[in-house]
Amino acid sequence: MPGEHLPHEGTWLQWPHNDLYGPFYQDDVTSTFVGMASALQTGERVHIIAKDQTHQNQIETALTNASVPLNNITFYQYPTDDVWIRDNGPIFVFDTNNVLHILDWGFNGWGNDAPFNLCDQIPGLVSNDIQVPWIDLQAMVLEGGAIEHDGQGTMMATRSSVTHSSRNPNLTEQEIETYLSDYMGFTNFIWLDGVYGTEITDMHIDGFVKFANDSTIVTMNSSDLTYWQVSLADQSVLNNATDINNDPFIFVTVPLTQNNVITTYGNNLGYKGSYCNYYIGNDVVLVPIYNDPNDTLAMGIIQGVHPNRTVVGVDVRNIYEYGGMVHCLTQQQPLDPALVGLNEPSSIPSLDVELQPNPVSNVATIQLPQKYAGDAQIIVYQTNGTEVARHTFTLHSENTVSFEIGSIADGVYLYRIEIEGEQSALQQMIVRK
């Protein structure tokens, strides 16, 4: 299972509607979703699930009114119970042959605490529409927010939200680990006990722990973890965590909010907010913010952890009242050239190239590793495999080539370079004008 920090084809969102929480809910929380879609669409495709055509029309209007381009946004229409796609949505993994699959774990509304029948069907519906093979794993309940992992085989979770009888009464912890190893590639399991009943998720790990990459964990200091009801014993397990090579992780701490969170309509929730529940996009990092004095501090710390991405604050005050933040609302789909019909060369590509700048707005330059002479071309594809541009050059011992982006619209593309029968691997190009 690729780490969240690795390249995405896109991000999935389940847009809010009023069916569960009443007539004001959609208006109260839509700005959070508009903010996420706006930031993400510059660097990857955004897949939005609407409940029907009327709902899709409302979403398109909200995005257009916020000046968000729709060219890199794809809509799907499926009935849903709620918005928490991290927990109920498709989880994308590669098998041992590097073929992308969707895992459809069981979803029971966080231990039968909320409606779930519609949301439980989402992975299968997505699989059918985007033609990615689907694996039925309904025999085990697993919410995506209940696990954090480094992309290299290490997983961290709380027993209270995974192995508890409200989720998997008929499976032992060893049997659960076997499922996770067989289908997600985890071999190093770090279990915290957690606390059942603290809130609807029963202490999902992504509320207070974030694998920023394969070597770094973002979490809270001991005082804030204690406030979050993480026991001292669990803090010890967390702080002594090691990767599959038994190497310790680097720890970075961010504070909780300074104050209790107050919604935009003046409702004091009576508890603080976490910044650990952030989401790593291709070129942005979406950080939950709360109109709190610690927003700027937390964003600055997280920016330091992700220096090659731009941190974007997303106001989650209103959605936080319903139990979650940015990471809970998103699900990544990893970039898969085989899926879009763009097969990699059978041997190791002989050209190692770099495009500068990336994102590109007007003119792009390809840096070649050594001098070449002869005919060369750059081919640009949409992520669905459609060729959108082809530029041909004749090289005279140069090691750079430049070309104008021209009519290519804003969005995420793939490109490769071919010179005299040699070719580069497929790489990602972001166009932002």
Secondary structure, DSSP 8 states (H G I E B T S, - for coil): ---TTS-EEEEEEE---STTT-TTHHHHHHHHHHHHHHHHTTTSEEEEEESSHHHHHHHHHHHHHTT--STTEEEEE---S-S-HHHHS-EEEE-TT--EEEEEEE--HHHHTS--TTGGGHHHHHHHHHT--EEEEEEEE--GGGEEE-SSSEEEEEHHHHTSTTT-TT--HHHHHHHHHHHH---EEEEE---TTSSTTSS-GGGT-EE-SSSEEEE--HHHHHHTT--HHHHHHHHT-B-TTS-B-EEEE----SS--B-TTS-B-SS---SS--EE-SSEEEEEE-S-THHHHHHHHHHHH-TTSEEEEEE-HHHHTTT--TGGG-EEEE--TTTTT----SS--SB--EEESSSBSSEEEEE-SS--EEEEEEEEEETTS-EEEEEEEEEES-SEEEEE-TT--SEEEEEEEEETTEEB--EEEEE--
